[in-house]
Amino acid sequence: MENTRRKPEWLRIKLPNANDYANIKQYLKKNDLHTICESGNCPNQGECWGNGTATFMILGDICTRSCRFCAVKTGKPLPPDYNEPIKIAEAIKKLNLKHCVLTSVDRDDLPDGGASIWASTVNSIKAACPSTTIETLIPDFKFNRESLDKIIEAHPEVVSHNLETVKRLTPEIRNQAIYNRSLNVLEYLAKAGITTKSGIMLGIGETEKEIFETMDDLLKVGCKIMTIGQYLQPTKDNLVVEEYIHPSVFFKYEQIGKEKGFDFIESGALVRSSYHAEKHVCTH
């Protein structure tokens, strides 16, 4: 079912700069690289690509899970490209990025969930671009501690793992994910001295009380950076939007989050996990 409700004025998306967009798109295609900007139909693609930045998606573009909110393809992934870490590092150097964000599809088909390639990618970027800061937006790796240790040892500046929604809605929205397991992942990382970050989407049936409880849950496990954005239905096959949240409500959540103790909280209709990610490094 597709949401045919008219989007409000505040959800107008900025169109990309045609030249910058074409240049980055051509470079990525030529080098067989993927971005979540494209695969996830991100509403900020125009702004970010217009500024010459992109969030790289490693380990292919086919996910082993099928979360109801996500536009990424689901199925049997291709074998990992073990040259990908070098290609990503070369792309970041070529595009002269000061800060980069890495994410991936879920690779439950791999013994370590792809953690070794994650670590190799971070290390390759550090070697090729020592002044570039790195955020990794990781899957839960089914809370495999050996996999998480590989991320910790690579030590990106920020490690993000999204709850995506409140506890009650998680079984319905996030295929194979468990709310408390995601909290355990964040806590394990934070206790190892990693700066952690998480995000949720609004407009899918959550209550205000549940949003505040989610904030508290994140703070309890040492997660001090949070993003809150509006869920937008990417295709007719995805979850339908129940409500478009007014900007004043997003602002209220941001203020309350700061009062609760988050070091940084980004809350707005078009906010996504990697939006303005460079700021989140600067806070630490």
SEDREN-729136 format. One record per atom (N, C-alpha, C): x, y, z. Coordinates in steps of 0.05 Angstrom, whole numbers, plus 32768, in hexadecimal, padded with zeros to 4 digits. Example, Ala and Ser with C-alpha at 12.3 -4.5 7.8 and 13.67 -1.06 7.14 Angstrom:
<atoms>
81087F8E809C/80F67FA6809C/81087FBE809C/81017FD3808E/81117FEB808F/81028001809D/
</atoms>
This chain:
<atoms>
80117FE88000/800080008000/801180198000/800A802D7FF0/801A80457FEE/800C805C7FFC/801B806D8009/801080848016/800C809A8002/7FF380A17FFD/7FEC80B57FE9/7FE780D07FF6/7FEA80D28010/7FE680EB801F/7FFA81008015/7FF181188011/8003812D8007/80188135801C/803181368014/8046813D8027/8044815B802E/804981628047/8047817E804F/805E818E8043/805C81A98045/806F81BB8039/808C81B68044/808E81B0805E/80A981AE8069/80B881958060/80AB81848050/80B9816C8046/80C381708029/80C381898020/80CE818D8005/80EC81878005/80F581787FF1/8110816F7FF0/812081807FDC/813881887FE4/814981987FD3/815481877FBC/815281917FA4/815C81827F8D/817B81847F8C/818881707F82/81A581707F81/81B081837F6C/81C9818C7F70/81D7819B7F5C/81DE81877F46/81D4818C7F2E/81D681787F19/81F3816F7F13/820681827F13/8221817B7F0C/822E816A7F22/822C81737F3B/823781647F51/822B81487F53/821181477F50/8202812E7F52/820C811B7F3C/820E81247F24/821681137F0D/8233810A7F11/8245811B7F1B/826181147F1E/826480FE7F33/825781017F4A/825980EC7F5F/824C80D27F55/823480D47F49/822680BC7F40/823780AD7F2B/824480BC7F19/825480AF7F05/826C80A17F11/827980AF7F25/829180A37F31/828980897F40/8273808A7F4F/826B80737F5F/8264805B7F4C/825680617F36/824F804C7F24/826780407F17/827A80507F0F/829280477F02/82A280357F13/82A2803A7F2D/82B2802A7F40/82A180157F4F/828880117F46/82777FFD7F51/827480007F70/826F80197F78/826A801F7F94/824D80277F99/824380217FB1/822780267FB7/8225803C7FCD/8210804A7FCD/820A805D7FE3/81EE80587FED/81EA805C8007/81CF805A8012/81BE80718009/81CB80878000/81BD809E7FF5/81AB80957FDF/81B580847FCD/81A5807A7FB6/819480627FBE/81A1804E7FCA/819380357FD1/817C803A7FE4/817F804D7FF6/816B8053800A/8158806A8003/815B80757FEB/814B808C7FE3/814B80A27FF7/816280AA8001/816480BE8016/815B80D9800C/814A80E7801C/814081018014/815581178013/816C81128020/818181278021/81978122800B/819181107FF9/81A581097FE5/81AE81227FD5/819A81337FCE/81A1814B7FBF/81B3815D7FCE/81AD81627FE7/81BE81757FF7/81DA81697FFB/81DC81508004/81F68144800A/820781407FF1/81FB81367FDC/820A81327FC3/8211814D7FB7/820081617FBA/8206817B7FB1/821F81877FBF/8223817E7FD7/823B81877FE6/825381747FE2/825081607FD0/8266814E7FCB/826A81397FE0/825581317FEE/8258811C8003/824481067FFE/824B80EE8008/823980D78005/823E80C4801B/822A80B48022/822D809F8036/823080848027/824880798029/824E8060801A/824280488027/823780378016/822B801E8020/823C80078016/82487FF9802A/825B7FE38023/824C7FC88024/825A7FB3801A/82507F98801A/82387F948008/82387FA37FF2/82237FA07FDE/820A7FB07FE3/81F57FAC7FD3/81DC7FBB7FD6/81C47FA87FD8/81C97F8F7FE0/81B37F7C7FE5/81B57F748002/819F7F788011/819E7F73802E/81917F578034/819B7F4B8049/818F7F318051/81767F348062/81707F4D806A/81577F528079/81447F638068/812C7F658071/81177F738062/81067F858074/81137F998080/81057FAB8092/80F07FBB8082/80D97FBF808E/80C27FCA807F/80C57FE78077/80D87FF68083/80DB8012807D/80F080178067/810080028060/811980068051/811580008033/812280108023/8120800D8006/81367FFC7FFA/814A7FF4800B/81607FE48001/81567FC87FF8/81617FBE7FE2/81597FA47FD8/815E7F8E7FEC/814D7F7A7FEC/81507F627FFE/81537F497FEC/81647F377FF5/81687F1E7FE6/81827F117FEE/818D7F017FDC/81A77EF47FE1/81BD7F057FD6/81CE7F107FE8/81E37F227FDF/81F97F147FCF/82087F237FC0/821F7F197FB2/82367F157FC6/824A7F057FBF/82617F027FD1/826E7F1E7FD5/827A7F227FED/82877F3C7FF2/829E7F427FDE/82A17F5C7FD9/82B87F657FC8/82CE7F6C7FDC/82E37F5C7FDD/82F87F617FF0/830B7F787FE8/83077F837FD0/83157F9B7FC7/83057FB47FCE/82ED7FB07FD8/82DC7FC77FDE/82E87FDB7FF1/82F57FD28007/83007FE6801A/83147FF9800C/83257FEF7FFA/833780007FEC/832980137FD9/831480097FCB/8305801A7FB9/82F680307FC7/82EB802A7FDF/82DE803E7FEF/82F280547FF8/8309804B8001/831E805E800A/832780707FF3/832A80647FDB/833280747FC4/831C80887FBC/830380807FBF/82ED80927FB8/82EC80AA7FCB/82F080A47FE5/82EF80BA7FF9/830680CD7FF4/831D80C37FED/833480D47FE6/832E80E47FCD/832380D77FB9/831D80E57FA0/830980FB7FA3/82F580F67FB4/82DF810A7FB9/82E7811E7FCF/82FF811A7FDA/830A812D7FEE/82F781328006/82ED811C8011/82DB811E8028/82EA81228042/82E081358052/82EC8139806C/82E081268081/82C7811F807B/82B9810C808D/82A980F8807B/82AA80DF8082/829B80CC8072/828A80BA8085/827480B0807A/8262809E8088/826180848078/8264806E8086/82628054807A/824980468086/823B80388075/82258027807F/8226800D806E/82147FFB8074/82137FE28064/81F87FD58065/81F37FC38053/81DC7FB28055/81E27F9E806C/81CD7F908075/81D27F7A8088/81DC7F628078/81F17F568083/81FD7F3E8075/81FC7F278089/81E47F1E8090/81E17F0780A2/81EB7EED8095/81F17EEE807B/81FC7ED6806D/82197ED28073/82277EE6807D/82447EE48083/82497EDD80A0/825D7ECD80A6/82627EC480C2/82657EDB80D5/82727EF180CD/82767F0780DF/82647F1F80D8/82517F1A80C7/823F7F3080BF/824C7F4580AD/82647F3F80A5/82737F528094/82857F6480A4/82887F5F80BE/82987F7180D0/82B57F7480C7/82C17F5E80BC/82DD7F6080B4/82E07F74809D/82CD7F75808B/82CE7F888074/82C97FA4807F/82B77FA68092/82B27FC0809F/82CD7FCB80AA/82DB7FBA80BA/82F47FC380C6/83097FCA80B1/830A7FB9809D/831E7FBE8087/83187FD88079/82FE7FDF8075/82F77FF88068/830080108079/82FA800F8093/8302802580A4/8320802880A4/832E801280A6/834C801380A7/8357801E808C/834B80168076/8354801F805C/8350803D8059/833980478063/833480648062/834880738073/834D8069808A/83618076809C/837C8077808F/838480628081/839E80618074/83A08075805D/838A8076804D/838B80878035/838480A4803B/837380A8804F/836980C38055/836B80C88073/838380CC807E/838680CD809B/837880E480A9/837180F9809A/8363811080A6/8345810D80A4/833B80F98096/831E80F58093/831280E780AB/82FE80F280B7/82F080E580CD/82DB80D280C3/82D480BE80D3/82C380A880C9/82AD80A280DD/829580A080D2/827E809580E2/8276807B80D4/8271806680E5/8267804D80DA/824B804880E4/8238804480D2/821D803E80D9/8219802080D5/821C801180EB/821E7FF480E9/82047FE580EE/82017FCD80E3/81EB7FBB80EB/81F07FB08107/81DE7F9F8111/81E17F96812D/81F47F7E812F/81FC7F728118/820E7F5A8118/82037F44812B/81E97F458130/81DC7F328142/81EA7F32815E/81F57F498165/82047F4D817E/821A7F388181/82277F32816A/823F7F21816B/82567F338175/82607F2D818D/82757F3E8199/828F7F3E8189/82967F27817D/82AE7F26816D/82AC7F398155/82957F3B8149/82907F4D8133/82927F6A813C/82867F708152/82877F8B815D/82A37F938165/82B27F80816F/82CE7F858176/82DF7F8E815E/82D87F848147/82E67F8C812E/82E17FA98128/82C87FB2812D/82C27FCE8129/82D07FDF813E/82D07FD68157/82DD7FE5816D/82FB7FE98167/83087FD3815E/83247FD48159/832B7FE78142/831A7FEA812E/831E7FFC8118/831A80198122/830A801D8136/830580368144/82FF804E8132/82E8804D8125/82DE80658117/82D6807A812C/82D480938124/82CD80A88137/82B280A58144/829F809C8134/82838097813E/8279807D8133/826C806D8144/825E8055813B/824080598140/82318057812B/8214805A812D/820680408128/81F1803B8137/81DF80248133/81C3802D8139/81B1802D8126/819780388129/818280258135/817480308149/815C80218153/81468022813F/81448037812F/8131803C811A/811580438124/810C8036813A/80F2803C8145/80F180358162/80D98039816E/80D68033818B/80D480158190/80D6800D81A8/80D77FF081AF/80BE7FE181A5/80A67FED81AA/808D7FDF81A3/808B7FD98185/80957FEB8174/80927FE88158/80A87FD8814A/80BE7FD28159/80D57FC5814D/80CF7FAA8140/80C07F98814D/80BA7F7E8140/80AC7F818125/809B7F958123/808B7F99810B/809B7FA680F5/80AE7FB880FD/80BC7FC980E9/80D77FBE80E1/80E67FB280F3/81027FAB80EE/81047F8C80ED/81057F8280D5/81077F6580D1/81207F5A80DE/811D7F4680EF/81337F3880FD/81427F488112/813A7F618116/81487F72812A/81397F708145/81487F75815A/813D7F758175/81457F8E8183/81327F9D818E/81377FB7819A/814D7FB581B0/814A7FA381C2/815E7FA181D8/81797F9881CE/817A7F8881B9/81937F8081AE/81A27F9881A2/81937FA98195/81A07FC2818B/81AB7FD381A1/819C7FD481B7/81A67FE381CF/81C07FD681D9/81C07FBB81DA/81D87FAD81E3/81F07FB381D1/81EC7FB581B7/82017FBC81A4/820D7FD781AB/81FB7FEB81AF/8204800681B5/8213800781D0/82097FF881E4/82157FF881FE/82317FEB81FD/82347FD681EE/824D7FC881EB/82627FDA81DF/825A7FE981CA/826C7FFC81BD/8274801381D0/8260801E81DD/8265803581EF/8278802D8206/827480158211/8285800C8227/82A28008821D/82A680048203/82C1800181F8/82CD801C81F1/82BF803281F8/82CA804C81F3/82C3805881D8/82B0804C81CA/82A8805681B0/8291806B81B3/8293808181A3/827D809481A2/826680888192/824F8085819F/823880778191/8222808B818B/821280828177/81FC8093816D/81E680818163/81CD808A8165/81B6807A815C/81A0808D8152/818D80828143/817880928138/815E80848136/814880938135/812D80888131/811E8098811D/8109808C8111/80F7809980FF/80DC809D810C/80CF80B38106/80B480B98111/809F80B880FB/808680B58104/807080B580F1/8066809A80EA/806D808580FA/8064806A80F4/8054805E810B/8049806F811C/803880658131/80428066814D/805A80718151/80668074816C/8058808A817C/805A80898196/804F809D81A7/806580AF81B2/805E80C681BC/807280D881C8/807F80CB81E0/807080BE81F0/807B80B08207/8090809C81FF/808A808D81E9/809D807981E0/80B7808681D5/80B4809D81C9/80CC80AB81BF/80DE80B381D6/80D280BD81EC/80E280C58203/80EE80AC8210/80E080968211/80EB807D821C/81038074820C/8101807781F1/8117806F81E0/8130808081E5/812B809A81E9/814180AC81F0/814F80A2820A/813F809C821D/814980938237/815980798234/814E80678224/815C804D821F/817780518213/817980648200/8193806981F3/81A780758207/819E80888216/81AF8095822A/81B98081823F/81A8806E8246/81B0805A825A/81C780488250/81C980448236/81DF8033822B/81F680448221/81F7805D8228/820E806E8222/820E807A8206/81F7807A81F8/81F5808681DE/81ED80A381E1/81FF80B581D8/81FB80D281DD/81F580E281C4/81F280D581AD/81EB80E38194/81D380D58189/81BF80E68181/81A680DA8177/819B80EB815F/819080DD814C/818280EA8136/816580E28135/815380F5812F/813780EF812E/812C80FB8114/812080EB8103/811680F580E9/80FA80EA80E2/80EF80F580CD/80D580EC80C4/80D880D480B1/80C980BF80B6/80C880A980A4/80BA80B1808B/80C580AB8074/80B980B0805A/80B88095804B/80A1808F8040/809D80758033/80AD80758018/80C280658016/80D380667FFE/80C780597FE6/80B780447FE9/80A980377FD2/808D802F7FDB/807D80277FC8/8062801F7FCE/806180057FDE/80777FF67FDE/80777FDD7FED/80807FE0800A/80897FF88011/80927FFC802D/807C8006803F/808280078059/80708010806E/8064802B8067/804A802F806C/803D80488066/8041805C807D/804480758076/8047808A808A/802C808E8098/802C808E80B3/8013809380C2/801080B180C8/802680BF80CB/802480DB80D3/803C80EB80CA/8038810380C0/804E811580BB/8051812880D3/8069812680E0/806E813480F8/8075815180F2/806981648100/806F818180FB/808B81888105/8098819B80F7/80B381A38100/80B481AD811D/809F81B98127/80A081C28142/80A281AB8156/80978194814F/8098817C8160/80B58171815F/80C181718148/80DD81688146/80EF817A8157/80E981948156/80F981A78166/80F681A18184/80DD819B818C/80D8819581A8/80E8817C81B0/80E98168819F/80F7814F81A6/8115815581A8/811F81678197/813B816E8198/8142817C81B3/8131818E81BB/8135819C81D4/8134818981EC/8120817781EC/811D81648202/813581518203/813E814981EB/8155813781EA/816E814481F6/8172815D81F0/8189816C81FC/8186816D821A/816E81738223/816981748240/816E8159824E/81688144823F/816C8129824B/81898122824D/819A812E823C/81B68129823E/81C581208225/81B98121820E/81C7811A81F6/81DC813081F0/81F3812881E7/8208813B81DF/8200814981C5/81F3813A81B4/81EA8145819A/81D081368192/81BC8146818A/81A481398180/819A81498168/8196813C8152/818D81488139/8171813E8134/815E81518134/814281498132/8134815B811E/812A814F8108/811C815E80F3/8110814B80DF/80FD815580CF/80EF814480BD/8101813580A9/81158142809F/81278136808B/8141812C8096/8143812B80B1/815B812180BD/815D810380B9/817580FA80B1/817C80DE80AE/819580D880BE/819C80BF80C2/81B380B980D4/81CC80C780CC/81D280C980B3/81EC80D480AB/81EA80F280A4/81D380FE80A8/81CF811A80A1/81DF812B80B5/81F0813E80AB/8201814E80BC/8213813E80CE/821B812680C5/822A811480D7/8245812080DF/8250813280CF/8269813E80D7/8268814D80F1/8250815880F7/824C81678110/824F81548128/8247813C8125/82478129813B/826381218144/827681238131/8292811E8138/829C81378147/8294814E813F/829E8167814B/8296816B8168/8281815C8170/8278815F818C/8289814F819F/829C813F8195/82AC812E81A6/82C9813381A2/
</atoms>
